[in-house]
Amino acid sequence: MLTPYIKKILQSRVYDVAEKTRLDYAKNLSNRLHNHIWIKREDMQPVFSFKIRGAYNKIANLPADLLAKGVIAVSAGNHAQGVALSATRLKIPAVIVMPTTTPEIKVRSVRNYGVEVVLHGTTFDEAYQHTQQLMQERALTFIPPYDDLDVIAGQGTIGMEILQQHSEPISAIFVPIGGGGLIAGIAAYVKYCRPEIKMIGVEPEESACMYQALRAGERVTLAQVGLFADGVAVKQAGRLPFELARHYVDDILLVSTDEICAAIKDIFEDTRTVTEPAGALALAGLKRYVQENNCKSQHLVTIASGANMNFDRLGYVTERTEIGEKREVLLAVTIPERRGSFREFCHTIGLRAITEFNYRYADAHDAHVFVGLRLTQGQSEKQQLLAQLAQQGYAVVDMTDNEMAKLHIRHLVGGHGQGVTDERLYRFEFPERPGALLHFLTTMGHRWNISLFHYRNHGAAEGRVLVGIQVAEAELTEFNAFLQKLAYPSWAEVNNPAYHLFLQ
């Protein structure tokens, strides 16, 4: 099964355009994790991503008659730049189709290569359908992002380089997974040459298409995917990558957004490079692996797969890093509504640094406080703190892993809705484009009243929105039909403790 891939990897033409990237020793991480951590620096490619390898290898292996007609791809990210640069170097026509919601910085970076950019549709699926239409009309060759032998072989050259660059025994290689082309290529070469090395894939908890496929024994299509790590936000793993993963991937780890943010900081501290979320995904998995297996003195390799970070996302990353590093805890604490209660509470938490403190008067009996505290000893200190607060008689709810609390409540604490009846609370992901809110309101019509609205931009392709809507019990069927018609990803949050404590 591996022979065709090994032959293709050895014959790959990626070095016509791609760099043989460094394998850097991460001194700070190694000291902290008590293992030897190595970072494969694919962020140093000409397009700041590994995608140039597979895209160029696919295009360079096309017959001359197909090359002359040109190529086409659909992508809002790194694959688009890889195809664009490859076409420019080979001096052939190229069309890149991108959704209209693609950030301007990415559109501009692709146009700078001199290729034709077509903006169409508001979703990837709409852009993909238009790509198929243009491909037929113009007789262009489609360049897939991951589900192709030549693309997988191009990515597999990373595995070949790692084995050439590292002389010590490697215990495991950690690879980010989107559609699966990267881990398929690396695993094919590494398992052929060094089958004792563990191949471990890493996916975000909210975009785990390969993890779910391996569990089910067949490819599955996720209903929706999280878009924070947009470089790996794929609903279905590729056919060829899935088959290779079934045989040659030892494990897949799932990590949270907070863990990815912490890994971005880790890479920065060792390399002074800011990776994109997908670029730090594999390191987040490596850290979890070390924690869960308590391994020491092993040689572990992680792929820094890309550094095409939108600058305006850095604030969000910074905000979530402390939680991802287990150095911050978010708590909802009920304290007596009387003079001196704040002072007593602060005395209980001691000299710990307060990262935030939100409060508003609710009634004459209890006060609900949303407080962030910095930890210096990780989870053991957190458990000690919770026990200490409980011993002093405080009602405490841990909000550290509560997504609604982190996205909205910490920026929204302002008191309970007085006299608001039949309120239904939902968290939405709106496409980050003009008219998204208007579409929401138009679809909803005049049927229900909005009682709460909070929106935050995170520099991503989607906006995170918290909405309270007054819907009577008898109207729930009609309301659910509205949600289906709207087709925005949504989560009911009416039972979330953060809502009951601070907003309801």
C-alpha positions as CSV (number, residue, x, y, z in Angstrom):
1,M,0.0,0.0,0.0
2,L,2.9,2.4,0.8
3,T,5.0,1.7,-2.3
4,P,3.3,4.2,-4.7
5,Y,3.5,6.9,-2.0
6,I,7.2,6.3,-1.3
7,K,8.1,6.3,-4.9
8,K,6.1,9.6,-5.4
9,I,7.7,11.2,-2.4
10,L,11.3,10.3,-3.6
11,Q,10.5,11.7,-7.0
12,S,8.7,14.8,-5.7
13,R,9.6,18.1,-7.4
14,V,8.7,20.2,-4.4
15,Y,12.3,21.6,-4.1
16,D,11.8,23.6,-7.3
17,V,9.9,26.0,-5.2
18,A,9.7,24.9,-1.6
19,E,12.4,25.2,1.1
20,K,13.9,22.3,3.1
21,T,12.8,23.8,6.4
22,R,14.6,23.7,9.6
23,L,14.0,21.3,12.5
24,D,14.5,23.6,15.5
25,Y,15.1,22.6,19.1
26,A,12.6,24.3,21.4
27,K,14.8,25.0,24.4
28,N,12.1,26.7,26.6
29,L,9.5,24.1,25.9
30,S,11.9,21.2,26.4
31,N,13.0,22.5,29.8
32,R,9.4,23.0,30.9
33,L,8.0,19.7,29.6
34,H,11.1,17.6,30.5
35,N,11.4,16.2,27.0
36,H,13.3,17.1,23.9
37,I,10.9,19.1,21.8
38,W,11.7,19.8,18.1
39,I,9.7,22.1,15.8
40,K,9.5,21.5,12.0
41,R,9.4,25.0,10.7
42,E,6.9,24.9,7.8
43,D,5.9,28.5,8.7
44,M,9.2,29.4,6.9
45,Q,8.0,28.4,3.5
46,P,7.6,31.1,0.8
47,V,3.9,31.1,1.4
48,F,4.4,30.7,5.2
49,S,2.7,27.2,5.1
50,F,3.4,23.6,4.1
51,K,0.7,23.8,1.4
52,I,3.2,24.9,-1.2
53,R,4.6,21.3,-1.3
54,G,1.5,19.5,-2.3
55,A,0.2,22.1,-4.6
56,Y,3.4,22.4,-6.6
57,N,4.0,18.7,-6.8
58,K,0.5,18.1,-8.1
59,I,0.8,20.9,-10.7
60,A,4.3,20.1,-11.8
61,N,3.3,16.5,-12.5
62,L,0.5,17.4,-14.9
63,P,0.9,16.6,-18.6
64,A,2.0,19.5,-20.8
65,D,-1.3,19.9,-22.5
66,L,-3.2,20.3,-19.2
67,L,-0.6,22.7,-17.9
68,A,-1.0,24.9,-20.9
69,K,-4.8,25.2,-20.3
70,G,-4.3,26.2,-16.6
71,V,-5.4,25.2,-13.2
72,I,-8.2,26.1,-10.7
73,A,-8.5,25.8,-7.0
74,V,-11.0,26.8,-4.3
75,S,-9.6,28.0,-1.0
76,A,-9.8,30.9,1.5
77,G,-6.4,30.2,3.0
78,N,-3.0,28.6,2.5
79,H,-3.9,26.2,-0.3
80,A,-4.9,29.2,-2.4
81,Q,-1.4,30.8,-1.9
82,G,0.3,27.5,-2.7
83,V,-1.5,27.1,-6.0
84,A,-1.0,30.7,-6.9
85,L,2.8,30.7,-6.3
86,S,3.1,27.3,-8.1
87,A,1.3,28.6,-11.2
88,T,3.3,31.7,-11.2
89,R,6.6,29.8,-11.1
90,L,5.5,27.4,-13.8
91,K,4.1,30.4,-15.9
92,I,0.6,28.9,-16.4
93,P,-2.9,30.4,-16.0
94,A,-4.6,29.9,-12.6
95,V,-7.9,30.7,-11.2
96,I,-8.5,30.8,-7.4
97,V,-12.1,30.9,-6.2
98,M,-12.7,32.3,-2.8
99,P,-15.9,32.9,-0.8
100,T,-16.9,36.6,-0.6
101,T,-16.4,36.4,3.2
102,T,-12.6,35.8,2.8
103,P,-10.7,38.5,4.7
104,E,-9.2,41.1,2.4
105,I,-5.7,40.4,3.5
106,K,-5.9,36.9,2.2
107,V,-7.5,37.9,-1.1
108,R,-4.8,40.5,-1.6
109,S,-2.0,38.1,-0.9
110,V,-3.3,35.7,-3.5
111,R,-3.8,38.4,-6.1
112,N,-0.2,39.6,-5.6
113,Y,0.9,36.4,-7.3
114,G,-0.7,37.7,-10.5
115,V,-3.4,35.0,-10.7
116,E,-7.1,35.5,-11.3
117,V,-9.2,35.6,-8.1
118,V,-12.9,35.0,-8.3
119,L,-15.0,35.9,-5.3
120,H,-18.2,33.9,-5.2
121,G,-20.7,32.7,-2.6
122,T,-20.8,33.3,1.1
123,T,-19.8,29.7,2.1
124,F,-17.1,27.3,1.0
125,D,-19.7,25.0,-0.5
126,E,-21.0,27.8,-2.7
127,A,-17.5,28.7,-3.8
128,Y,-16.8,25.0,-4.5
129,Q,-19.8,24.6,-6.7
130,H,-18.8,27.7,-8.7
131,T,-15.3,26.2,-9.1
132,Q,-16.7,23.0,-10.6
133,Q,-18.7,25.2,-13.1
134,L,-15.7,27.2,-14.1
135,M,-13.5,24.1,-14.4
136,Q,-15.9,22.7,-17.0
137,E,-16.4,25.9,-18.9
138,R,-12.7,26.7,-19.2
139,A,-11.3,23.2,-19.3
140,L,-9.1,23.9,-16.3
141,T,-7.5,21.2,-14.1
142,F,-8.8,21.2,-10.5
143,I,-6.0,21.1,-7.8
144,P,-7.4,19.5,-4.7
145,P,-6.1,20.6,-1.2
146,Y,-5.5,17.1,0.2
147,D,-7.3,14.1,-1.4
148,D,-4.8,13.4,-4.1
149,L,-1.7,11.1,-4.5
150,D,0.6,13.8,-5.8
151,V,-0.5,16.3,-3.1
152,I,0.0,13.7,-0.3
153,A,3.4,12.9,-1.7
154,G,4.4,16.5,-1.7
155,Q,3.4,16.9,1.9
156,G,5.2,13.6,2.6
157,T,8.6,15.2,1.9
158,I,8.3,16.7,5.4
159,G,8.5,13.3,6.9
160,M,11.6,12.5,4.7
161,E,13.3,15.7,5.9
162,I,12.6,15.0,9.6
163,L,14.3,11.6,9.4
164,Q,17.2,13.1,7.6
165,Q,17.6,16.0,10.1
166,H,17.2,14.1,13.3
167,S,19.7,11.5,14.3
168,E,18.4,10.6,17.8
169,P,15.5,8.0,18.2
170,I,12.2,9.9,17.8
171,S,9.4,8.7,20.0
172,A,6.5,10.4,18.2
173,I,5.6,13.0,15.5
174,F,2.6,15.2,16.1
175,V,0.8,16.5,13.0
176,P,-2.3,18.8,12.6
177,I,-5.2,17.3,10.7
178,G,-7.7,19.1,8.5
179,G,-8.6,17.0,5.4
180,G,-5.7,14.6,6.3
181,G,-3.2,15.1,3.4
182,L,-0.4,16.3,5.6
183,I,-0.5,13.4,8.1
184,A,-1.1,10.9,5.3
185,G,2.1,11.9,3.5
186,I,4.3,12.1,6.6
187,A,2.9,8.8,8.0
188,A,3.5,7.0,4.7
189,Y,7.2,7.8,4.6
190,V,7.9,7.6,8.3
191,K,6.1,4.3,8.8
192,Y,7.9,2.8,5.8
193,C,11.3,3.8,7.1
194,R,10.8,3.8,10.9
195,P,7.6,2.0,11.9
196,E,8.5,2.3,15.6
197,I,7.9,6.0,15.5
198,K,4.4,6.9,16.7
199,M,2.3,9.0,14.3
200,I,-0.1,11.1,16.3
201,G,-2.7,13.4,14.7
202,V,-4.2,16.5,16.4
203,E,-7.6,18.0,15.7
204,P,-9.6,20.8,17.4
205,E,-12.4,19.4,19.5
206,E,-14.9,21.3,17.3
207,S,-13.5,20.1,14.0
208,A,-12.6,16.4,14.5
209,C,-13.5,14.9,11.2
210,M,-10.7,12.3,11.1
211,Y,-11.2,11.3,14.7
212,Q,-14.9,10.7,14.2
213,A,-14.2,8.8,10.9
214,L,-11.7,6.4,12.6
215,R,-14.1,5.8,15.4
216,A,-16.9,5.0,12.9
217,G,-14.8,2.9,10.6
218,E,-15.8,5.1,7.7
219,R,-15.7,8.7,6.6
220,V,-18.3,10.9,8.2
221,T,-19.5,14.4,7.4
222,L,-19.7,16.7,10.4
223,A,-22.8,18.9,10.7
224,Q,-20.7,21.9,11.5
225,V,-17.1,22.8,12.3
226,G,-15.5,25.4,14.5
227,L,-13.7,28.1,12.6
228,F,-11.1,29.4,15.1
229,A,-8.4,27.1,13.6
230,D,-9.7,27.8,10.1
231,G,-6.8,26.0,8.4
232,V,-8.2,22.7,9.6
233,A,-11.9,23.5,9.6
234,V,-12.9,20.5,7.4
235,K,-16.2,18.6,7.6
236,Q,-15.0,15.4,6.0
237,A,-11.6,13.8,5.8
238,G,-10.2,12.9,2.3
239,R,-10.7,9.4,1.0
240,L,-7.0,8.6,0.5
241,P,-5.9,10.2,3.8
242,F,-8.6,8.3,5.6
243,E,-7.3,5.0,4.2
244,L,-3.7,5.8,5.1
245,A,-4.7,7.0,8.6
246,R,-6.6,3.7,9.3
247,H,-3.3,1.8,8.9
248,Y,-0.5,4.2,9.8
249,V,-1.8,6.8,12.4
250,D,-1.4,5.5,15.9
251,D,-3.6,8.0,17.7
252,I,-5.6,11.3,17.3
253,L,-5.8,13.8,20.1
254,L,-8.4,16.5,20.4
255,V,-7.5,19.9,21.9
256,S,-9.5,23.0,22.9
257,T,-9.3,26.5,21.6
258,D,-7.6,27.6,24.8
259,E,-4.9,25.0,24.4
260,I,-4.3,26.1,20.8
261,C,-3.9,29.7,22.0
262,A,-1.4,28.6,24.7
263,A,0.6,26.7,22.0
264,I,0.8,29.8,19.8
265,K,2.4,31.6,22.7
266,D,4.8,28.6,23.3
267,I,6.0,28.7,19.8
268,F,6.5,32.5,19.9
269,E,8.6,32.2,23.1
270,D,10.9,29.7,21.4
271,T,11.0,31.1,17.9
272,R,9.7,34.7,18.0
273,T,7.2,33.6,15.3
274,V,3.4,34.0,15.6
275,T,1.8,30.9,14.0
276,E,-1.8,30.8,12.9
277,P,-4.1,28.6,15.1
278,A,-3.7,25.5,12.8
279,G,0.0,26.1,12.9
280,A,0.2,25.6,16.6
281,L,-2.4,22.8,16.8
282,A,0.1,19.9,16.7
283,L,2.1,21.4,19.6
284,A,-1.1,21.7,21.7
285,G,-1.6,17.9,21.1
286,L,2.0,17.2,22.0
287,K,1.6,19.1,25.4
288,R,-1.5,17.1,26.1
289,Y,0.3,13.8,25.2
290,V,3.1,14.6,27.6
291,Q,0.7,15.5,30.4
292,E,-1.5,12.4,29.9
293,N,1.4,9.9,29.5
294,N,3.8,11.5,32.0
295,C,6.7,10.8,29.6
296,K,10.2,12.3,30.1
297,S,13.4,12.6,28.1
298,Q,11.7,11.6,24.9
299,H,12.4,13.2,21.5
300,L,9.1,14.5,20.2
301,V,8.6,16.4,16.9
302,T,5.8,18.8,16.1
303,I,4.9,20.5,12.9
304,A,4.5,24.3,12.9
305,S,2.3,24.1,9.7
306,G,1.7,27.8,9.0
307,A,1.9,31.4,10.1
308,N,-0.7,33.2,8.1
309,M,-2.3,34.8,11.2
310,N,-4.7,37.7,10.9
311,F,-3.3,40.5,13.1
312,D,-6.7,41.4,14.6
313,R,-7.0,37.9,16.1
314,L,-4.0,38.4,18.4
315,G,-6.1,40.1,21.1
316,Y,-8.4,37.1,21.3
317,V,-5.5,34.7,21.4
318,T,-3.9,36.6,24.2
319,E,-7.1,36.6,26.1
320,R,-7.4,32.8,26.0
321,T,-3.8,31.9,26.5
322,E,-3.7,32.1,30.3
323,I,-6.6,29.7,30.5
324,G,-5.0,27.4,27.9
325,E,-1.9,27.3,30.1
326,K,-3.9,26.5,33.2
327,R,-2.7,29.7,34.7
328,E,-6.1,31.4,35.0
329,V,-9.4,30.4,36.5
330,L,-12.8,32.1,35.9
331,L,-15.3,31.8,38.7
332,A,-18.9,32.9,39.4
333,V,-19.1,33.5,43.1
334,T,-22.2,34.4,45.2
335,I,-21.4,36.7,48.1
336,P,-23.7,38.4,50.6
337,E,-25.0,41.8,49.5
338,R,-23.8,43.7,52.5
339,R,-21.1,46.1,53.5
340,G,-17.6,44.6,53.8
341,S,-18.5,41.5,51.7
342,F,-16.0,42.4,48.9
343,R,-13.2,42.8,51.4
344,E,-14.0,39.5,53.1
345,F,-14.1,37.8,49.7
346,C,-10.7,39.3,48.7
347,H,-9.3,38.2,52.0
348,T,-10.4,34.6,51.3
349,I,-8.7,34.5,47.9
350,G,-5.5,35.9,49.4
351,L,-2.7,37.6,47.4
352,R,-3.6,35.9,44.1
353,A,-3.6,38.4,41.2
354,I,-7.1,39.3,40.0
355,T,-7.3,39.3,36.2
356,E,-10.8,40.7,36.1
357,F,-13.7,41.5,38.5
358,N,-17.3,42.1,37.3
359,Y,-20.2,42.9,39.5
360,R,-23.6,44.7,39.4
361,Y,-26.2,45.0,42.1
362,A,-29.0,42.5,41.7
363,D,-31.0,42.4,44.9
364,A,-30.7,43.1,48.6
365,H,-29.6,39.5,49.6
366,D,-26.9,38.2,47.2
367,A,-24.3,39.5,44.8
368,H,-23.0,37.5,41.9
369,V,-19.4,38.2,41.0
370,F,-17.6,37.1,37.9
371,V,-13.9,37.0,38.8
372,G,-10.7,35.9,37.1
373,L,-7.7,34.8,39.1
374,R,-4.2,34.0,38.1
375,L,-2.8,30.7,39.2
376,T,0.9,29.9,39.8
377,Q,0.6,26.2,40.5
378,G,-1.9,25.0,37.9
379,Q,-4.8,22.6,38.6
380,S,-3.8,21.7,42.1
381,E,-4.0,25.4,43.2
382,K,-7.4,25.7,41.5
383,Q,-8.8,22.7,43.4
384,Q,-7.4,24.1,46.6
385,L,-9.0,27.5,45.9
386,L,-12.4,26.0,45.2
387,A,-12.3,24.0,48.4
388,Q,-11.2,27.1,50.4
389,L,-14.1,29.2,49.0
390,A,-16.6,26.4,49.7
391,Q,-15.3,26.1,53.3
392,Q,-15.9,29.8,53.8
393,G,-19.5,29.3,52.7
394,Y,-19.4,30.8,49.2
395,A,-21.4,29.3,46.4
396,V,-19.0,28.9,43.5
397,V,-19.4,27.8,39.9
398,D,-16.2,27.1,37.8
399,M,-16.6,29.0,34.5
400,T,-13.2,28.3,33.1
401,D,-14.4,25.8,30.5
402,N,-17.8,27.5,29.9
403,E,-17.6,28.8,26.3
404,M,-20.5,31.2,26.7
405,A,-19.0,32.7,29.8
406,K,-15.6,33.2,28.1
407,L,-17.0,34.6,24.9
408,H,-19.7,36.8,26.2
409,I,-20.4,36.9,30.0
410,R,-17.0,38.3,31.0
411,H,-17.7,41.2,28.6
412,L,-21.4,41.6,29.4
413,V,-21.9,41.4,33.1
414,G,-24.5,44.1,33.8
415,G,-27.4,42.8,35.7
416,H,-30.4,40.6,35.4
417,G,-33.3,41.3,33.0
418,Q,-36.1,42.7,35.1
419,G,-39.6,41.8,33.9
420,V,-38.4,39.8,30.9
421,T,-40.6,36.8,30.3
422,D,-40.2,33.7,28.1
423,E,-36.6,34.5,27.3
424,R,-34.7,32.0,25.2
425,L,-31.0,32.4,25.1
426,Y,-29.0,31.3,22.0
427,R,-25.3,31.5,21.0
428,F,-24.9,32.0,17.3
429,E,-22.0,32.1,14.8
430,F,-22.8,34.8,12.2
431,P,-20.8,34.9,9.0
432,E,-18.5,37.9,9.3
433,R,-19.8,39.9,6.3
434,P,-22.1,42.9,5.7
435,G,-25.7,42.1,6.0
436,A,-25.4,39.1,8.3
437,L,-27.3,40.7,11.1
438,L,-29.9,42.1,8.7
439,H,-30.4,38.6,7.3
440,F,-31.0,37.3,10.9
441,L,-33.5,40.1,11.6
442,T,-35.3,39.7,8.3
443,T,-35.6,36.0,8.6
444,M,-37.0,36.4,12.2
445,G,-39.4,39.1,11.1
446,H,-41.6,40.8,13.6
447,R,-42.7,37.6,15.4
448,W,-40.5,37.8,18.5
449,N,-38.8,40.5,20.6
450,I,-35.0,40.5,21.2
451,S,-34.3,41.0,24.9
452,L,-30.5,40.7,24.8
453,F,-27.8,41.0,22.2
454,H,-24.0,40.8,22.5
455,Y,-21.6,40.6,19.6
456,R,-17.8,40.3,19.5
457,N,-15.5,40.3,16.5
458,H,-12.5,38.0,16.8
459,G,-10.8,38.6,13.5
460,A,-12.2,35.4,12.1
461,A,-14.6,34.6,9.3
462,E,-17.5,34.3,11.8
463,G,-18.9,36.6,14.5
464,R,-19.8,35.2,17.9
465,V,-23.2,36.5,18.9
466,L,-25.3,36.0,22.1
467,V,-29.0,36.7,21.6
468,G,-32.0,36.6,24.0
469,I,-35.4,36.2,22.3
470,Q,-38.8,36.2,24.0
471,V,-40.6,33.1,22.7
472,A,-43.7,31.7,24.4
473,E,-44.0,27.9,24.9
474,A,-46.8,27.7,22.3
475,E,-44.4,29.3,19.7
476,L,-41.5,27.0,20.0
477,T,-42.4,24.9,16.9
478,E,-42.5,28.1,14.8
479,F,-39.3,29.3,16.4
480,N,-37.4,26.1,15.7
481,A,-38.5,26.4,12.1
482,F,-37.0,29.9,12.0
483,L,-33.6,28.5,13.3
484,Q,-33.6,25.8,10.6
485,K,-34.3,28.4,7.9
486,L,-31.7,30.8,9.2
487,A,-29.1,28.0,9.0
488,Y,-26.5,29.8,11.2
489,P,-24.7,27.5,13.7
490,S,-26.5,27.9,17.1
491,W,-26.4,26.6,20.6
492,A,-29.2,26.8,23.2
493,E,-27.8,28.4,26.4
494,V,-30.9,28.8,28.5
495,N,-29.6,26.2,31.0
496,N,-26.1,27.6,31.2
497,P,-25.3,28.5,34.8
498,A,-23.6,31.7,33.7
499,Y,-27.0,32.9,32.3
500,H,-28.8,32.1,35.5
501,L,-26.3,33.8,37.7
502,F,-25.7,37.0,35.7
503,L,-28.4,37.7,33.1
504,Q,-31.7,35.9,33.7
